[in-house]
Amino acid sequence: MTAPTDHPATSHAPVIGRPEFVAMMAMLVATVAYTIDAMLPALPAIGTELSPDAPNQAQLVIGSFVLGLGVGTFFVGALSDAYGRKRVITWGAGVYCAGAVLALLAPTLETLLAARVLQGLGAAAARVVAMAIIRDLFKGREMARLMSFIMLVFTLVPAIAPMAGAGIIALYEWRGIFISFLVFSGISVLWMATRLAEPLPRDRRVAFRPQKLLGAAAEVFRYPMVRLSMAVQTLCFAMLFSSISSIQQIMDVTYDRAEEFPFWFAAIAAVAAVGSLVNAALVMRLGMRRLIQMALMIEAGLTLAVLATFLAGGGSFPVYFVWQVTVFFQIGLTLGNLNALALEPLGHIAGMAASITAGLATVGSILLAVPVGLAFNGTPQPLLIGVAIFASLALLLTQFMRKLDREPSQAH
């Protein structure tokens, strides 16, 4: 085994090579994307079996997972500060796998939804603590460079997960997907346990105290720019989760393309992945706030135009497909920048602040997205209306961000 040859932030570097470390972290982070996107082809079968009178409720298997993910995000970062990174990821994997087993055996939709919440709670550890490991071992440009490689691998998961889910369903029916979750989590955690040295030594750990989280939350809400960034991030996440919840039904019911859905979704994910690269190329020149505002202005205007087209009876699959690509694409231009803006004044409590802001944005967004998904009526119109509202509100909030820029004394 070899240690990375670049300059880690600490002597407790992984005793593995750089490519293996990148692949390991990408697999941990990808747990969330795989657990969401692999379920999309299963929604019709779940609705038929567990909710035949209201098949539209099957999409709650997406929202319930994201809800658990958001709640878990509040705590796992602080727990890993206290008990070590590897231990908390392993605990999270245990909770995640318990949820997968419960879902595999679920006799009712309600049991399945509870199992998905449990999976989300466990997956939060892989999502958040993997980022903490990277922060432990690398800093500055090396960390940014490493993150770019990890995100490149991570963006491939939404492109292939629905195909994997569809293949599993063809062989083992929809419950077989939960076996794949057990295998995925087991491989990633076993890989980490046997190949990665604990990144956070005992002498750097901080005792877990709930009052510290409450204190950090209070400080987060002191800053107007942080509050605005979280609100806009919540609305952007709501656009994303509304689209993910509805996309399979729209492809199936509206356009009769259920069998082709994994391939169309892969195409959307592949094109949308370019958004992060565009952001990296433009953000230094245009700035975070301007780029966010431009992306939201385009998205709000385009969504209203497409909605008018559908209301006038002129909507078509190519129009819907191109519009859906833009929703995913603008995520790459907004979420990373919004997260950076939210954490900008909170460097002294960056770990807890990241957990709090991400947790609030995730939970808030799913509360907004679920009603949009449940409003599906056989057309894309409810989704278009929801995204138009979210994008317009987010764009309005960016105006207050600009006002804070002009009045720096009011930024704190």
VODREN-595829 format. One line per 3 residues: number of its first residue (from 1); their letters; for each residue z, y, x of N, C-alpha, C. Coordinates in steps of 0.2 Angstrom, whole numbers, plus 2048, in hexadecimal, padded with zeros to 3 digits. Each point is the difference from the previous one (the first is absolute). Layout:
BEGIN
NUM	a	Z,Y,X,Z,Y,X,Z,Y,X | ...
! end
This chain:
BEGIN
1	mta	800,7FA,804,800,806,7FC,800,806,804 | 7FD,805,7FE,7FF,806,804,803,806,7FC | 803,805,803,802,806,7FD,7FA,805,800
4	ptd	800,805,7FB,7FB,805,800,800,804,806 | 7FA,802,803,7FF,803,806,801,808,7FF | 800,802,7FA,800,807,7FF,808,802,800
7	hpa	801,806,7FE,807,803,801,804,800,7F9 | 804,7FB,7FF,804,7FF,7FA,806,805,801 | 803,802,7FA,805,805,800,807,7FD,802
10	tsh	800,7FA,801,806,7FC,802,7FF,7FA,804 | 805,7FE,804,7FF,7FA,804,7FF,7FA,7FC | 802,800,7FA,800,7FA,7FB,7FA,7FF,7FD
13	apv	7FB,7FF,804,7F9,800,7FE,7FE,7F9,7FE | 7FC,7FF,7FB,7FE,7F9,7FE,7FD,7FC,806 | 802,7FA,801,7FE,7FB,805,7FA,7FD,7FF
16	igr	7FB,804,7FD,7FA,7FD,7FE,7FB,805,802 | 7F9,7FE,800,7FB,805,801,7FF,805,7FB | 7FC,805,802,7FF,805,7FB,7FC,7FE,7FA
19	pef	7FA,7FC,801,7FD,7FE,7FA,804,7FC,7FB | 804,7FB,803,804,7FC,7FB,805,804,7FD | 803,805,803,805,805,7FD,7FD,804,7FA
22	vam	7FA,802,801,7FC,804,7FB,7FF,7FB,7FA | 7FD,7FA,801,7FF,7FB,7FB,806,7FF,7FC | 806,7FF,803,806,7FE,7FD,802,805,7FC
25	mam	800,807,802,803,805,7FC,7FB,801,7FA | 7F9,7FF,801,7FC,801,7FB,801,7FB,7FA | 801,7FA,802,802,7FB,7FB,806,801,7FC
28	lva	805,803,803,806,802,7FD,7FF,805,7FB | 7FC,805,802,7FF,806,7FC,7FB,7FE,7FA | 7FC,7FB,802,7FB,7FE,7FB,803,7FC,7FA
31	tva	806,7FE,801,803,7FC,7FA,800,803,7FA | 801,807,800,7FF,804,7F9,7F9,800,7FD | 7FB,801,804,7FA,800,7FE,7FD,7FA,7FD
34	yti	802,7FA,804,7FE,7FA,7FE,803,7FE,7F9 | 807,801,800,803,7FE,7FA,7FE,804,7FA | 7FD,806,800,7FE,804,7FB,7F8,7FD,7FE
37	dam	7FC,801,805,7F9,7FF,7FF,7FE,7F9,7FF | 804,7FB,802,7FE,7F9,7FF,801,7FE,7F9 | 805,804,7FC,801,7FE,7F9,7FB,803,7FB
40	lpa	7FC,804,802,7FB,804,7FC,7FC,7FB,7FC | 7FC,7FB,804,7FC,7FB,7FC,804,7FC,7FB | 807,7FF,801,804,7FC,7FB,802,803,7FA
43	lpa	7FF,806,7FF,803,804,7FA,7FD,7FD,7FA | 7F9,7FF,7FF,7FE,7FD,7FA,804,7F9,7FE | 800,7FC,805,803,7F9,7FE,808,801,7FF
46	igt	803,805,803,807,801,7FF,801,803,7F9 | 7FC,804,7FE,800,803,7F9,7FF,7FB,7FB | 7FB,7FB,801,7FE,7FB,7FB,806,7FB,7FF
49	els	803,7FE,806,806,7FB,800,806,803,7FE | 802,806,802,807,802,7FF,801,806,7FB | 7FA,803,7FF,801,805,7FB,7F9,801,7FC
52	pda	7FF,7FA,7FC,7FA,800,7FC,7FF,805,7FB | 805,803,7FD,800,805,7FB,7FF,807,803 | 802,801,806,7FF,806,803,7FE,7FF,807
55	pnq	7FA,7FE,801,7FD,7FE,807,800,806,805 | 800,806,7FD,800,806,805,807,800,804 | 805,7FD,7FD,806,801,804,800,7FC,806
58	aql	7FB,7FC,801,800,7FC,807,800,804,806 | 7FD,806,7FF,800,805,806,807,802,802 | 805,7FF,7FC,807,802,802,802,7FC,806
61	vig	7FC,7FA,802,802,7FD,806,7FF,804,806 | 7FB,805,7FF,7FF,804,806,806,806,800 | 801,803,7FA,805,805,800,807,7FE,802
64	sfv	802,7FA,7FD,807,7FD,802,801,7FF,807 | 7FB,7FE,804,800,7FF,807,801,806,803 | 7FC,805,7FE,801,807,804,806,803,7FE
67	lgl	803,7FF,7FA,807,803,7FF,805,7FD,804 | 800,7F9,801,805,7FD,805,7FF,802,807 | 7F9,801,802,7FF,803,806,803,807,801
70	gvg	7FF,804,7FB,803,807,801,807,800,801 | 804,7FC,7FC,807,800,800,802,7FD,806 | 7FD,7FB,803,802,7FD,806,7FF,804,806
73	tff	7FB,805,800,7FF,804,805,805,805,801 | 804,802,7FB,806,804,801,805,7FD,805 | 801,7FA,801,805,7FD,803,7FF,7FC,807
76	vga	7FA,7FD,800,7FE,7FC,806,800,803,807 | 7FE,806,800,800,804,806,807,801,803 | 805,802,7FC,807,801,802,803,7F9,802
79	lsd	7FE,7FB,7FC,803,7F9,801,7FE,7FE,807 | 7F9,801,802,7FE,7FE,806,803,804,806 | 802,806,7FF,803,804,805,807,7FD,801
82	ayg	803,7FD,7FB,807,7FD,801,800,7F9,802 | 7FB,7FB,7FE,800,7F9,801,7FB,7FE,805 | 7FB,804,802,7FB,7FE,804,7F9,7FF,7FC
85	rkr	7FB,801,803,7F9,800,7FD,7FE,7F9,7FE | 801,7FB,804,7FD,7F9,7FF,805,7FD,7FA | 806,801,800,804,7FD,7FB,7FF,803,7F9
88	vit	7FF,807,800,7FE,802,7F9,7F9,7FE,7FE | 7FB,800,804,7FA,7FD,7FE,801,7F9,7FD | 804,7FC,804,801,7F9,7FE,803,800,7F9
91	wga	805,804,7FF,804,800,7FA,7FB,802,7FA | 7FC,805,802,7FB,802,7FB,7FB,7FB,7FE | 7FE,7FC,805,7FB,7FA,7FF,803,7FB,7FB
94	gvy	807,7FF,801,803,7FB,7FC,800,802,7F9 | 802,807,7FF,7FF,802,7F9,7F9,800,7FD | 7FB,802,804,7F9,800,7FE,7FE,7F9,7FE
97	cag	802,7FB,804,7FE,7F9,7FF,804,7FD,7FA | 806,802,7FF,804,7FE,7FA,7FC,803,7F9 | 7FE,806,801,7FC,803,7FA,7FA,7FC,7FF
100	avl	7FC,7FE,806,7FA,7FC,7FF,801,7F9,7FC | 806,7FD,802,801,7F9,7FD,802,801,7F9 | 804,806,7FE,801,801,7F9,7FA,802,7FC
103	all	7FB,803,803,7FA,802,7FD,7FC,7FA,7FF | 800,7FB,805,7FC,7FA,7FF,802,7FC,7FA | 807,800,7FF,802,7FC,7FA,802,804,7FA
106	apt	7FE,806,800,801,804,7FA,7FD,7FE,7FA | 805,7FF,7FA,7FD,7FD,7FA,7FE,806,7FB | 802,806,802,7FF,806,7FC,7FD,806,804
109	let	7FD,805,7FD,7FE,806,803,806,803,803 | 805,801,7FC,806,803,802,803,7FD,806 | 800,7FA,801,803,7FD,806,7FB,801,806
112	lla	7FA,800,7FE,7FB,802,806,801,807,802 | 801,805,7FC,801,807,802,806,800,804 | 806,7FD,7FE,806,800,804,7FF,7FD,807
115	arv	7FC,7FB,800,7FE,7FD,807,7FC,805,804 | 7FC,803,7FD,7FC,805,804,804,806,802 | 805,802,7FC,805,805,803,803,7FE,806
118	lqg	803,7FA,800,803,7FD,805,7FC,7FF,806 | 7F9,7FE,7FF,7FC,800,806,7FF,807,803 | 7FF,805,7FC,800,807,802,806,802,804
121	lga	806,7FF,7FE,806,801,804,7FF,7FD,807 | 7FE,7FA,800,800,7FC,807,7FA,803,804 | 7FA,802,7FD,7FB,802,804,801,807,803
124	aaa	805,804,7FD,801,806,803,803,800,807 | 803,7FA,802,802,7FF,807,7FB,800,805 | 7FB,7FC,7FE,7FA,7FF,804,7FC,807,801
127	rvv	800,803,7FA,7FC,807,800,803,805,805 | 807,801,7FF,804,806,803,802,7FE,807 | 803,7FA,801,803,7FE,806,7FA,7FF,805
130	ama	7FB,7FE,7FE,7FA,7FF,805,7FF,807,803 | 800,805,7FC,7FE,807,803,806,802,805 | 806,7FE,7FE,806,802,804,7FF,7FC,807
133	iir	7FE,7FA,800,7FF,7FD,806,7FB,803,805 | 7FB,803,7FD,7FB,803,804,803,807,803 | 804,803,7FC,803,806,802,805,7FF,805
136	dlf	804,7FA,800,804,7FE,805,7FD,7FF,807 | 7FA,7FD,800,7FD,7FE,806,7FB,805,803 | 7FE,804,7FC,7FA,805,803,802,807,7FD
139	kgr	7FD,805,803,800,806,7FE,7FA,804,802 | 800,806,7FD,7FA,805,801,7F9,7FD,7FF | 7FC,801,804,7F9,7FE,800,7FF,7F9,800
142	ema	805,7FC,803,7FF,7F9,800,802,7FD,7F9 | 805,803,7FD,801,7FE,7F9,7FB,801,7FC | 7FD,806,800,7FA,802,7FC,7FA,7FC,801
145	rlm	7FF,7FE,806,7FA,7FC,802,802,7F9,7FD | 806,7FD,801,801,7FA,7FD,800,7FF,7F9 | 802,806,7FC,800,800,7F9,7F9,800,7FE
148	sfi	7FB,803,803,7F9,800,7FE,7FD,7F9,800 | 802,7FC,805,7FE,7F9,801,803,7FC,7FA | 806,801,7FF,803,7FC,7FA,7FD,802,7F9
151	mlv	7FF,807,7FF,7FD,802,7FA,7F9,7FD,7FF | 7FD,7FF,806,7F9,7FE,7FF,800,7F9,7FE | 805,7FC,803,800,7F9,7FD,803,800,7F9
154	ftl	805,804,7FF,803,800,7F9,7FA,802,7FA | 7FB,804,802,7FC,802,7FB,7FB,7FA,7FE | 800,7FB,804,7FB,7FA,7FF,803,7FC,7FA
157	vpa	807,800,7FF,803,7FC,7FB,7FE,801,7F9 | 800,807,7FE,7FE,801,7F9,7F9,7FD,7FF | 7FC,800,805,7F9,7FE,7FF,7FF,7F8,7FF
160	iap	805,7FC,803,7FF,7F9,800,805,7FD,7FB | 806,803,7FE,805,7FD,7FC,7FE,7FE,7F9 | 7FC,804,7FD,7FD,7FE,7F9,7FC,7FA,801
163	mag	7FC,7FF,805,7FC,7FA,801,804,7FA,802 | 805,801,804,805,7FB,801,803,7FD,7F9 | 802,805,7FC,804,7FF,7FA,7FB,7FC,7FB
166	agi	7F9,802,800,7FC,7FD,7FC,7FE,7F9,802 | 800,7FF,807,7FF,7F9,802,806,7FB,7FF | 806,803,800,806,7FC,7FF,800,7FE,7F8
169	ial	7FE,805,7FC,800,7FF,7F9,7FB,7FA,7FE | 7FA,800,803,7FB,7FB,7FF,803,7F9,802 | 804,800,805,802,7F9,802,807,7FE,7FD
172	yew	804,805,7FF,807,7FE,7FE,803,804,7FA | 7FB,804,7FC,802,804,7FB,805,806,803 | 802,804,7FB,803,807,803,807,7FF,803
175	rgi	803,7FB,7FE,807,7FF,803,7FF,7FE,808 | 7FB,7FD,802,7FF,7FF,807,800,806,804 | 7FF,806,7FD,800,806,805,807,801,802
178	fis	805,7FE,7FD,807,801,802,802,7FB,806 | 7FC,7FA,800,801,7FC,806,7FD,803,806 | 7FB,804,7FF,7FD,803,806,804,806,802
181	flv	804,803,7FC,805,805,802,805,7FD,804 | 803,7FA,7FE,805,7FC,804,7FD,7FF,807 | 7FA,7FE,800,7FD,7FE,807,7FF,806,804
184	fsg	7FD,806,7FD,7FF,806,804,807,803,803 | 805,800,7FC,806,802,802,803,7FC,805 | 800,7F9,7FF,803,7FC,805,7FD,800,807
187	isv	7F9,801,800,7FD,800,806,802,807,804 | 800,805,7FC,801,807,803,807,800,803 | 805,7FE,7FC,807,800,803,801,7FB,805
190	lwm	7FD,7FA,800,801,7FB,805,7FD,803,807 | 7FA,803,7FF,7FD,803,806,804,805,803 | 803,805,7FC,804,805,802,807,7FD,804
193	atr	803,7FB,7FC,806,7FD,803,7FF,7FD,806 | 7FB,7FD,802,7FF,7FC,806,7FD,804,805 | 7FC,805,7FF,7FC,803,805,802,808,802
196	lae	805,802,7FB,802,807,801,807,801,802 | 802,804,806,807,801,801,802,805,7FB | 807,800,7FF,803,805,7FB,7FF,807,803
199	plp	7FC,804,7FC,7FF,807,803,806,805,800 | 805,7FE,7FC,806,805,7FF,806,7FC,803 | 802,802,806,806,7FD,803,807,802,7FC
202	rdr	805,7FC,801,806,801,7FC,803,807,802 | 7FF,802,806,803,807,802,7FD,806,7FD | 7FA,7FF,7FD,7FC,805,7FC,801,800,7F9
205	rva	803,7FB,7FD,801,7FF,7F9,805,805,7FD | 7FF,802,7FA,804,805,7FC,802,7FC,7FA | 807,800,7FF,803,7FD,7FA,7FD,803,7F9
208	frp	7FF,7FB,7FC,7FD,802,7F9,805,803,7FC | 7FF,806,7FE,805,804,7FB,7FC,803,7FB | 801,7FE,7FA,7FD,803,7FA,800,807,800
211	qkl	806,803,802,801,807,7FF,7FB,804,805 | 7FE,7FD,805,7FB,803,805,7F9,800,7FC | 7FE,7FB,7FC,7FA,801,7FC,800,805,7FB
214	lga	806,801,7FD,801,805,7FB,800,807,803 | 803,801,806,7FF,806,804,7F9,802,802 | 7FC,7FA,802,7F9,801,802,7FC,802,7FA
217	aae	802,7FD,7FA,7FC,802,7FA,801,807,7FE | 806,802,801,802,807,7FE,7FC,805,805 | 800,7FE,806,7FC,805,805,7F9,800,7FF
220	vfr	7FD,7FA,7FE,7F9,7FF,7FE,7FE,806,7FB | 804,800,7FB,7FF,804,7FA,801,808,801 | 803,801,806,801,807,802,7FA,804,802
223	ypm	7FB,7FD,802,7FA,803,802,7FA,800,7FB | 7FE,806,7FE,7FB,801,7FB,7F9,7FC,802 | 7FE,801,806,7FA,7FC,803,801,7F9,7FF
226	vrl	806,7FD,802,801,7F9,7FF,7FF,7FE,7F9 | 804,804,7FB,7FF,7FE,7F9,7F9,800,7FD | 7FC,805,802,7F9,801,7FE,7FC,7FA,803
229	sma	801,7FE,806,7FC,7FB,803,802,7F9,7FD | 806,7FF,7FE,802,7FA,7FD,7FD,800,7F9 | 800,805,7FC,7FD,801,7FA,7F8,7FE,800
232	vqt	7FD,803,805,7F9,7FF,800,7FE,7F9,802 | 804,7FD,805,800,7F9,802,801,7FC,7FA | 804,801,7FC,802,7FC,7FA,7F9,800,7FB
235	lcf	7FD,806,7FF,7FA,800,7FC,7FA,7FD,803 | 800,800,807,7FA,7FD,803,801,7F8,800 | 806,7FE,801,802,7F9,7FF,7FE,7FD,7F9
238	aml	802,805,7FB,7FF,7FE,7F9,7F8,7FF,7FF | 7FC,804,803,7F9,7FF,7FF,7FE,7F9,803 | 803,7FF,806,7FE,7F9,803,802,7FA,7FC
241	fss	807,800,7FE,802,7FB,7FC,7FD,7FF,7F9 | 7FF,806,7FD,7FC,7FF,7F9,7F9,7FD,801 | 7FD,802,806,7F9,7FD,801,801,7F8,801
244	iss	805,7FE,804,800,7F9,802,802,7FC,7FA | 805,803,7FC,802,7FC,7FA,7FA,7FF,7FB | 7FC,805,7FF,7FA,800,7FB,7FA,7FD,803
247	iqq	7FF,7FF,806,7F9,7FF,803,7FD,7F9,7FE | 805,7FB,800,7FD,7FA,7FE,7FE,7FF,7F9 | 804,803,7FB,7FE,800,7F9,7FA,804,7FF
250	imd	7FF,806,803,7FA,804,7FF,7FA,7FC,803 | 800,7FD,806,7FB,7FC,802,7FE,7FA,7FB | 805,7FD,7FD,7FF,7FA,7FC,7FE,802,7F9
253	vty	805,804,7FD,7FF,801,7F9,7FA,805,7FF | 800,806,803,7FB,805,7FF,7F9,7FE,803 | 800,7FD,806,7FA,7FF,803,7FE,7F9,801
256	dra	804,7FB,7FE,7FE,7F9,800,7FE,7FE,807 | 805,802,805,7FE,7FE,807,806,7FD,803 | 804,7FC,7FC,806,7FC,802,7FF,7FC,806
259	eef	7FA,7FC,800,7FF,7FC,806,7FE,804,806 | 7FD,805,7FF,7FE,804,806,806,805,803 | 805,800,7FC,805,805,801,803,800,807
262	pfw	802,7FA,803,802,801,807,7FB,803,805 | 7FA,7FF,7FF,7FB,803,804,7FF,808,7FF | 801,802,7FA,7FF,807,7FF,807,803,803
265	faa	805,7FD,7FF,807,803,802,800,800,808 | 7FD,7FB,803,7FF,800,807,7FC,806,803 | 7FA,801,7FC,7FC,806,802,804,807,7FF
268	iaa	804,800,7FB,804,806,7FF,805,801,806 | 803,7FB,801,805,800,806,7FD,802,806 | 7FA,7FD,802,7FD,801,806,7FE,807,801
271	vaa	7FD,803,7FA,7FD,807,801,806,805,800 | 805,7FE,7FC,806,805,800,804,800,806 | 800,7FA,804,803,800,807,7FE,806,804
274	vgs	7FA,802,7FF,7FD,805,805,804,807,7FF | 803,800,7FA,804,807,7FF,805,801,805 | 804,7FB,803,804,801,805,7FD,803,806
277	lvn	7FA,7FD,802,7FD,802,806,7FD,807,7FF | 7FE,802,7FA,7FE,807,7FF,806,805,800 | 805,7FE,7FE,806,804,800,802,801,808
280	aal	800,7FB,804,801,800,807,7FC,805,803 | 7F9,800,7FE,7FB,805,803,801,807,7FE | 803,801,7FA,800,807,7FD,807,803,801
283	vmr	805,7FD,800,807,803,7FF,802,805,805 | 7FE,7FE,806,801,805,806,7FD,807,7FF | 7FA,7FF,7FD,7FC,807,7FF,802,803,7FA
286	lgm	801,7FD,7FA,801,803,7FA,807,801,7FE | 804,7FB,803,807,800,7FE,802,7FC,7FA | 806,7FE,800,802,7FB,7FA,800,803,7F9
289	rrl	802,806,7FF,801,803,7FA,7F9,801,7FD | 7FB,803,804,7FA,801,7FE,7FC,7FA,7FE | 801,7FB,804,7FC,7FA,7FF,802,7FC,7FA
292	iqm	807,800,7FE,803,7FE,7FA,7FD,803,7FA | 800,807,801,7FD,804,7FA,7F9,7FF,7FF | 7FC,800,805,7F9,7FE,7FF,7FF,7FA,7FD
295	alm	803,7FA,802,7FF,7FA,7FD,802,7FF,7F9 | 806,804,7FE,802,800,7F9,7FB,804,7FC | 7FE,805,802,7FB,805,7FD,7FA,7FC,7FE
298	iea	7FD,7FC,805,7FA,7FC,7FF,802,7FB,7FB | 805,7FC,801,802,7FB,7FB,801,802,7F9 | 804,805,7FF,801,803,7F9,7F9,802,7FD
301	glt	7FC,804,803,7FA,802,7FE,7FB,7FA,7FE | 800,7FB,805,7FB,7FA,7FF,803,7FC,7FA | 806,7FF,7FF,803,7FC,7FB,7FF,803,7F9
304	lav	801,807,800,7FE,803,7F9,7F9,800,7FE | 7FB,800,805,7F9,800,7FF,7FE,7F8,7FE | 803,7FB,803,7FF,7F9,7FE,803,7FF,7F9
307	lat	806,803,7FF,803,7FF,7F9,7FB,803,7FB | 7FE,806,801,7FB,803,7FB,7FA,7FC,7FF | 7FE,7FD,805,7FA,7FB,800,801,7FA,7FB
310	fla	806,7FD,801,802,7FA,7FC,801,802,7F9 | 803,806,7FF,802,802,7F9,7F9,802,7FC | 7FB,802,804,7FA,801,7FD,7FB,7FA,7FF
313	ggg	803,7FA,802,7FC,7FA,7FF,7FC,7FE,806 | 800,804,806,7FB,7FF,805,803,7FC,806 | 806,7FE,7FF,803,7FC,806,7FD,7F9,801
316	sfp	800,7FF,807,7FC,7F9,802,804,7FD,805 | 7FF,7FA,802,804,7FD,805,7FF,803,807 | 7FA,802,802,7FF,804,806,804,806,801
319	vyf	800,804,7FA,804,806,800,808,7FE,801 | 802,7FB,7FC,807,7FE,801,802,7FE,807 | 7FB,7FC,803,801,7FD,806,801,805,806
322	vwq	7FB,805,800,800,806,805,807,804,7FF | 802,801,7FA,806,804,7FE,806,7FC,803 | 800,7FA,7FF,806,7FC,802,800,800,807
325	vtv	7FB,800,804,800,800,807,803,807,802 | 7FE,805,7FD,803,807,802,808,800,7FF | 802,7FD,7FB,808,7FF,7FF,803,7FD,806
328	ffq	7FE,7FA,802,802,7FD,806,7FF,804,806 | 7FA,803,801,7FF,804,806,804,806,801 | 802,803,7FA,804,806,801,807,7FF,802
331	igl	802,7F9,7FF,807,7FE,802,801,801,808 | 7FA,7FE,803,800,801,807,801,807,803 | 7FE,804,7FC,800,808,802,806,803,7FD
334	tlg	805,7FD,7FD,805,803,7FD,807,7FD,802 | 801,7F9,7FF,807,7FD,801,803,801,807 | 7FC,7FF,805,802,800,807,803,808,801
337	nln	7FB,804,7FE,802,807,801,806,803,7FC | 801,7FD,7FA,805,802,7FC,807,7FD,803 | 7FF,7FA,802,806,7FD,803,803,804,806
340	ala	7FB,802,804,801,804,806,803,807,7FE | 7FE,803,7FB,803,806,7FE,807,7FF,7FD | 801,7FB,7FD,807,7FF,7FD,805,7FE,805
343	lep	7FE,7FD,806,804,7FF,805,801,805,806 | 7FC,805,7FF,7FF,805,805,807,804,802 | 804,802,7FB,806,803,801,806,7FB,801
346	lgh	7FF,7FA,800,805,7FB,7FF,800,7FB,806 | 7FE,802,806,800,7FC,806,807,7FD,802 | 805,803,7FE,807,7FE,802,802,7FA,7FC
349	iag	7FD,7FF,7FA,802,7FB,7FC,7F9,7FC,7FE | 7FC,7FF,804,7F9,7FE,7FF,800,7F9,7FC | 804,7FC,803,800,7F9,7FD,802,800,7F9
352	maa	806,803,7FE,802,800,7F9,7FC,804,7FC | 7FE,806,803,7FB,804,7FC,7FA,7FD,7FE | 7FD,7FC,804,7FA,7FC,7FF,801,7FB,7FA
355	sit	806,7FD,801,801,7FB,7FA,801,803,7FA | 804,806,800,801,803,7F9,7FA,803,7FD | 7FC,804,804,7FA,803,7FE,7FB,7FA,7FD
358	agl	7FF,7FB,804,7FB,7FB,7FE,803,7FC,7FA | 806,7FF,800,803,7FC,7FA,7FF,805,7FA | 802,806,800,7FF,804,7FA,7F9,801,7FE
361	atv	7FB,801,804,7F9,800,7FF,7FE,7FA,7FD | 802,7FA,802,7FD,7FA,7FE,803,7FE,7F9 | 806,801,7FF,803,7FF,7F9,7FE,805,7FB
364	gsi	7FF,806,802,7FE,805,7FB,7F8,7FF,7FE | 7FC,7FE,805,7F9,7FF,7FF,7FF,7FA,7FB | 804,7FB,801,7FF,7FA,7FB,802,801,7F9
367	lla	805,805,7FF,802,802,7FA,7FB,804,7FC | 7FC,804,804,7FA,803,7FE,7FA,7FC,7FE | 7FF,7FB,805,7FA,7FC,800,800,7FA,7FA
370	vpv	806,7FE,7FF,801,7FA,7FB,7FD,802,7F9 | 802,806,7FD,7FD,802,7FA,7F9,801,800 | 7FD,802,805,7F9,801,801,7FC,7F9,7FF
373	gla	803,7FB,804,7FD,7F9,800,801,7FD,7F9 | 805,801,7FD,802,7FD,7F9,7FB,803,7FB | 7FE,806,801,7FB,804,7FB,7F9,7FD,800
376	fng	7FF,7FB,805,7F9,7FE,800,7FD,7FE,7F9 | 7FA,802,7FE,7FD,7FF,7FA,7F9,7FD,800 | 7FF,7FD,806,7F9,7FD,800,7FB,805,804
379	tpq	802,806,802,7FC,805,803,804,803,806 | 7FD,803,805,803,803,805,804,807,7FE | 7FF,802,7FA,802,807,7FE,807,801,801
382	pll	805,7FB,7FE,807,801,801,802,801,808 | 7FC,7FC,804,802,801,807,7FD,807,802 | 7FA,802,7FE,7FD,806,802,805,806,7FE
385	igv	802,800,7FA,805,805,7FD,806,800,805 | 803,7FB,801,806,7FF,804,7FF,803,807 | 7FB,7FE,803,7FE,803,807,7FF,807,800
388	aif	7FC,802,7FB,7FE,808,7FF,807,804,800 | 805,7FD,7FC,806,804,7FF,804,800,807 | 800,7FA,803,804,7FF,806,7FD,805,806
391	asl	7F9,7FF,800,7FD,804,805,801,808,7FF | 7FF,802,7FA,801,807,7FE,807,803,802 | 805,7FC,7FE,807,802,801,801,800,807
394	all	7FE,7FB,804,801,800,807,7FC,806,804 | 7FA,802,7FD,7FD,806,803,804,806,7FE | 802,800,7FA,805,806,7FF,806,801,804
397	ltq	803,7FA,802,806,801,804,7FE,802,807 | 7FA,7FE,803,7FD,802,806,800,808,801 | 7FF,803,7FA,800,808,800,807,802,802
400	fmr	805,7FD,7FE,807,802,802,801,7FF,807 | 7FD,7FA,803,801,7FF,807,7FD,806,804 | 7FA,802,7FE,7FD,806,803,804,806,800
403	kld	804,801,7FA,804,806,7FF,806,7FF,805 | 802,7FA,801,806,7FF,805,7FD,802,807 | 7FA,7FE,802,7FD,802,806,800,807,802
406	rep	7FF,804,7FA,7FF,807,801,807,804,800 | 805,7FC,7FE,807,802,800,805,7FC,803 | 7FF,7FF,807,804,7FC,804,807,800,7FF
409	sqa	803,806,7FE,807,800,7FF,803,7FC,7FA | 7FB,7FF,7FC,802,7FC,7FA,7FF,7F8,801 | 7FE,7FE,806,7FE,7F9,801,806,7FC,800
412	h	806,802,801,805,7FC,801,805,801,7FA
! end
